[in-house]
Amino acid sequence: MAKRTRSGLKRLRQTVKRTLRNRAVKSRIKTLTKKARATRDPEALRAAVKAIDKAAAKGILHRNTAARKKSRLVKAVLQPG
């Protein structure tokens, strides 16, 4: 638990809010990624890559993590077979 100071309680509120937002964004990325892999649809791939890029821009994902996810996803969706 945070310090029982006004600033500590505020930090706790901010952390909870950010955690919920970040969790929602990451969950959406996972859903879109699964959909793109399953359907192998270019539109689904585009949506997933866009979501990953947005998360990286907001700092939810590290840029190298985003690049790795996009690379593996494109490889999985566009590879024949």
Buried (B, 14 or more C-beta within 10 A) or exposed (E): EEEEEEEEEEEEEEEEEEEEEBEEBBEBBEEBBEBBBEEEEEEBBEBBBEBBBBBBEEEBBEEEEBBEBBEEBBEEBEEEE
